[in-house]
Amino acid sequence: METGLSHLFMHIKFCHYCRHGADWAETKTKADYTIWNIYEGSLTMEINNKKFTASKGDILFFHPGDSYTALCNGCCCNFLVTFFSLDIGSPPDIFKQSNSAGIYSTKELAEASNAFCDAFFHTHRDNATIPMKLYSLFLAFMTELLPQLGTQKPFYDEPPKIPVMKLNRLLSYMEQHPEKNFPVKELASFMGMSEKYFIQFFHSHIGHSPKQYMINLKMNFSVKLLSEPALTLAEIASKLQYSDPYAFSKAFKKYYGESPGAFRKHYLTNISMQSQ
């Protein structure tokens, strides 16, 4: 696969180190491109009716819509989780062009993976923003991974079918416009499905209804807006297409368990303490 990076656009949406005990297990559906860098221990995962084992140094690469069950192999399992998007200009999404979801395990990748994890501990920790240095280290790691995509232990025997690839394009567009209230009928029309079938299809691949997914996007975006002190609650409510600040506050509190004002106060206090 060509990996020229002269027109690369990359966005790390979330990066977090997860520590799990021997009794850990989870069943989820990914909403983003996700990488797990296994740092300690090992895990077993079932996806697409296939079972895989991953251990220290291995890399798991998930596509949006991948549903899995994972559990520790009798001991702790610690790994770095990164949600991200990557675009090299043409084609618009390189991952949809190959059967790249899977587990990757080589000596070179293990070394790059461990270096990225070590760098995370020294540069990021619990900071509210992603440092530029972590971006550069993630890019260095990705330059090792990109040429390997589709060459090792794929989750699927063949690339996802066209409806799933089209759903990924729809999810990408929705992520770019988290403030919008998309009519489900229009989303179904884009997919070429009836509204009833689309809702079932969407839920089976994402784990949420289309409306709940839109709420998740809107609430995640609201946190970003609240981190900007210059924006008033009225302005944020307007940007998120709520009728008034009260409607926004009610939705936010229902989702997060506290008011936007209280969340903003705690956030700004934590930022102030970190800067001292």
Secondary structure per residue as TSV (DSSP state, phi and psi in degrees):
chain	resnum	aa	ss	phi	psi
A	1	M	-	360.0	132.0
A	2	E	-	-65.4	136.4
A	3	T	-	-130.3	32.2
A	4	G	-	-58.3	131.7
A	5	L	-	-115.5	21.4
A	6	S	T	-69.6	-24.4
A	7	H	T	-121.2	39.3
A	8	L	-	-78.4	136.0
A	9	F	E	-121.0	126.1
A	10	M	E	-132.9	139.8
A	11	H	E	-136.6	117.3
A	12	I	E	-88.0	114.1
A	13	K	E	-83.8	-31.4
A	14	F	E	-163.5	138.1
A	15	C	E	-143.6	121.5
A	16	H	E	-150.5	141.5
A	17	Y	E	-92.6	123.7
A	18	C	E	-106.9	129.2
A	19	R	E	-112.3	122.9
A	20	H	E	-125.9	137.6
A	21	G	-	-81.6	178.7
A	22	A	T	-62.7	-23.5
A	23	D	T	-94.1	8.7
A	24	W	-	-70.8	139.4
A	25	A	E	-156.7	146.7
A	26	E	E	-151.7	150.9
A	27	T	E	-126.6	119.3
A	28	K	E	-145.6	167.7
A	29	T	E	-121.6	127.6
A	30	K	-	-75.1	136.7
A	31	A	S	-102.6	-10.5
A	32	D	S	-134.1	163.4
A	33	Y	E	-63.6	130.1
A	34	T	E	-137.7	139.1
A	35	I	E	-121.5	132.9
A	36	W	E	-108.1	121.3
A	37	N	E	-101.3	106.2
A	38	I	E	-71.7	120.4
A	39	Y	E	-104.4	-35.0
A	40	E	E	-146.1	149.3
A	41	G	E	73.8	-160.2
A	42	S	E	-151.8	163.6
A	43	L	E	-143.2	160.7
A	44	T	E	-116.0	137.9
A	45	M	E	-134.4	140.2
A	46	E	E	-115.1	125.6
A	47	I	E	-147.8	135.6
A	48	N	T	55.8	37.8
A	49	N	T	62.3	23.9
A	50	K	E	-124.8	146.1
A	51	K	E	-108.7	139.8
A	52	F	E	-133.7	152.9
A	53	T	E	-121.2	135.3
A	54	A	E	-131.0	141.2
A	55	S	E	-135.3	-177.1
A	56	K	T	-46.2	129.2
A	57	G	T	93.2	-17.1
A	58	D	-	-77.9	156.6
A	59	I	E	-125.7	129.2
A	60	L	E	-108.7	128.4
A	61	F	E	-118.4	117.6
A	62	F	E	-108.0	145.3
A	63	H	-	-96.9	157.6
A	64	P	T	-57.4	136.1
A	65	G	T	94.6	-10.6
A	66	D	-	-69.5	124.3
A	67	S	E	-107.3	135.4
A	68	Y	E	-149.4	163.5
A	69	T	E	-125.6	127.5
A	70	A	E	-128.4	148.6
A	71	L	E	-153.5	155.7
A	72	C	E	-71.7	151.2
A	73	N	E	-92.5	63.7
A	74	G	E	75.9	2.0
A	75	C	E	-150.6	-176.2
A	76	C	E	-66.4	156.8
A	77	C	E	-142.9	114.8
A	78	N	E	-117.4	135.2
A	79	F	E	-152.7	156.8
A	80	L	E	-91.6	129.3
A	81	V	E	-107.8	128.8
A	82	T	E	-130.4	121.6
A	83	F	E	-95.8	131.5
A	84	F	E	-156.4	167.6
A	85	S	E	-130.4	148.7
A	86	L	E	-144.4	129.8
A	87	D	E	-138.6	126.1
A	88	I	-	-106.1	18.6
A	89	G	S	98.5	-51.5
A	90	S	S	-152.9	121.0
A	91	P	S	-69.7	168.7
A	92	P	S	-64.7	-24.2
A	93	D	-	-141.7	101.1
A	94	I	G	-66.6	-26.4
A	95	F	G	-72.8	-25.1
A	96	K	G	-77.7	-7.9
A	97	Q	G	-88.9	-4.9
A	98	S	T	-146.6	164.3
A	99	N	T	-83.5	70.9
A	100	S	-	-94.9	-15.1
A	101	A	-	-66.7	128.5
A	102	G	E	166.1	-166.7
A	103	I	E	-110.2	134.9
A	104	Y	E	-121.8	131.9
A	105	S	-	-149.3	98.2
A	106	T	-	-138.6	163.5
A	107	K	H	-60.7	-43.3
A	108	E	H	-65.7	-42.5
A	109	L	H	-67.1	-37.4
A	110	A	H	-62.2	-41.9
A	111	E	H	-64.8	-42.6
A	112	A	H	-67.0	-38.1
A	113	S	H	-65.3	-47.2
A	114	N	H	-64.5	-36.1
A	115	A	H	-64.8	-40.4
A	116	F	H	-65.4	-43.0
A	117	C	H	-62.5	-45.7
A	118	D	H	-60.2	-40.5
A	119	A	H	-65.5	-36.4
A	120	F	H	-59.1	-43.5
A	121	F	H	-63.5	-30.3
A	122	H	H	-92.1	-21.4
A	123	T	H	-113.4	-24.3
A	124	H	T	-112.9	-65.0
A	125	R	T	54.9	-118.9
A	126	D	T	-108.8	24.4
A	127	N	-	-64.2	149.2
A	128	A	S	-75.5	-23.3
A	129	T	S	-119.1	160.4
A	130	I	-	-87.8	116.1
A	131	P	-	-64.0	149.1
A	132	M	H	-58.7	-35.1
A	133	K	H	-61.9	-36.4
A	134	L	H	-68.3	-35.7
A	135	Y	H	-59.0	-46.7
A	136	S	H	-65.1	-36.3
A	137	L	H	-71.7	-35.9
A	138	F	H	-65.8	-39.7
A	139	L	H	-63.7	-40.4
A	140	A	H	-61.9	-40.7
A	141	F	H	-64.4	-43.0
A	142	M	H	-66.3	-30.2
A	143	T	H	-65.0	-25.9
A	144	E	H	-79.6	-35.1
A	145	L	H	-79.8	-40.8
A	146	L	G	-52.3	-45.9
A	147	P	G	-66.4	-16.7
A	148	Q	G	-91.0	-11.3
A	149	L	T	-56.7	130.3
A	150	G	T	83.1	7.5
A	151	T	S	-108.8	-7.6
A	152	Q	S	-119.4	-107.6
A	153	K	E	-106.7	87.1
A	154	P	E	-72.7	146.9
A	155	F	S	-70.6	-25.6
A	156	Y	S	-122.4	148.8
A	157	D	S	-73.5	-21.8
A	158	E	S	-149.2	161.5
A	159	P	-	-57.3	151.9
A	160	P	-	-55.4	149.1
A	161	K	-	-67.3	161.9
A	162	I	H	-53.4	-43.4
A	163	P	H	-57.6	-37.2
A	164	V	H	-69.3	-41.3
A	165	M	H	-63.9	-37.8
A	166	K	H	-68.0	-37.0
A	167	L	H	-62.4	-39.3
A	168	N	H	-60.6	-39.9
A	169	R	H	-64.6	-39.3
A	170	L	H	-64.5	-44.3
A	171	L	H	-61.3	-41.1
A	172	S	H	-61.6	-43.3
A	173	Y	H	-65.6	-40.7
A	174	M	H	-64.2	-37.8
A	175	E	H	-65.3	-31.8
A	176	Q	H	-74.8	-16.5
A	177	H	-	-132.3	62.0
A	178	P	T	-66.6	-16.4
A	179	E	T	-81.3	-14.3
A	180	K	-	-81.5	151.7
A	181	N	-	-106.6	89.0
A	182	F	-	-74.6	126.7
A	183	P	-	-62.9	130.8
A	184	V	H	-59.3	-32.8
A	185	K	H	-61.2	-38.9
A	186	E	H	-70.1	-38.5
A	187	L	H	-63.2	-42.6
A	188	A	H	-63.3	-39.0
A	189	S	H	-63.8	-40.6
A	190	F	H	-59.1	-39.4
A	191	M	H	-79.9	-8.9
A	192	G	T	71.8	33.6
A	193	M	S	-125.3	159.6
A	194	S	-	-69.0	157.0
A	195	E	H	-60.6	-41.6
A	196	K	H	-64.8	-46.1
A	197	Y	H	-67.3	-38.1
A	198	F	H	-61.1	-43.3
A	199	I	H	-60.3	-42.2
A	200	Q	H	-66.9	-44.0
A	201	F	H	-61.8	-46.4
A	202	F	H	-61.8	-47.3
A	203	H	H	-64.9	-37.7
A	204	S	H	-67.6	-27.9
A	205	H	H	-96.4	-29.2
A	206	I	H	-107.7	-25.0
A	207	G	S	88.9	1.0
A	208	H	S	-136.4	158.5
A	209	S	-	-72.3	159.9
A	210	P	H	-56.1	-40.3
A	211	K	H	-65.9	-42.1
A	212	Q	H	-67.2	-36.2
A	213	Y	H	-63.5	-40.4
A	214	M	H	-65.4	-37.1
A	215	I	H	-63.7	-43.4
A	216	N	H	-58.6	-45.9
A	217	L	H	-62.0	-44.2
A	218	K	H	-64.8	-42.4
A	219	M	H	-69.4	-38.8
A	220	N	H	-62.5	-40.3
A	221	F	H	-67.7	-34.8
A	222	S	H	-62.2	-35.0
A	223	V	H	-63.3	-41.8
A	224	K	H	-62.2	-42.8
A	225	L	H	-67.2	-37.9
A	226	L	H	-67.6	-20.9
A	227	S	T	-77.4	-4.8
A	228	E	-	-101.7	101.4
A	229	P	T	-58.2	-26.4
A	230	A	T	-71.3	-20.0
A	231	L	S	-84.8	129.8
A	232	T	-	-81.4	163.7
A	233	L	H	-62.6	-33.9
A	234	A	H	-65.3	-41.0
A	235	E	H	-67.0	-39.6
A	236	I	H	-66.1	-43.4
A	237	A	H	-58.9	-40.7
A	238	S	H	-66.7	-43.8
A	239	K	H	-60.9	-33.2
A	240	L	T	-89.4	3.9
A	241	Q	T	65.5	34.2
A	242	Y	-	-88.9	152.9
A	243	S	S	-66.6	-31.0
A	244	D	S	-164.5	168.9
A	245	P	H	-58.9	-32.5
A	246	Y	H	-63.7	-43.5
A	247	A	H	-63.4	-39.7
A	248	F	H	-64.8	-46.5
A	249	S	H	-60.8	-40.8
A	250	K	H	-63.4	-44.9
A	251	A	H	-66.4	-41.7
A	252	F	H	-63.3	-46.2
A	253	K	H	-65.6	-36.7
A	254	K	H	-63.5	-36.1
A	255	Y	H	-81.3	-45.6
A	256	Y	H	-104.2	-12.9
A	257	G	S	86.1	4.4
A	258	E	S	-150.0	161.3
A	259	S	-	-73.3	158.2
A	260	P	H	-59.0	-37.8
A	261	G	H	-62.5	-43.7
A	262	A	H	-66.9	-40.2
A	263	F	H	-62.0	-46.9
A	264	R	H	-60.8	-41.9
A	265	K	H	-61.0	-46.2
A	266	H	H	-64.7	-41.9
A	267	Y	H	-63.0	-50.2
A	268	L	H	-65.4	-33.6
A	269	T	H	-64.4	-43.5
A	270	N	H	-65.2	-40.6
A	271	I	H	-62.8	-41.2
A	272	S	H	-63.5	-41.7
A	273	M	H	-66.4	-38.0
A	274	Q	H	-68.3	-30.4
A	275	S	H	-82.4	-11.0
A	276	Q	-	-82.4	360.0
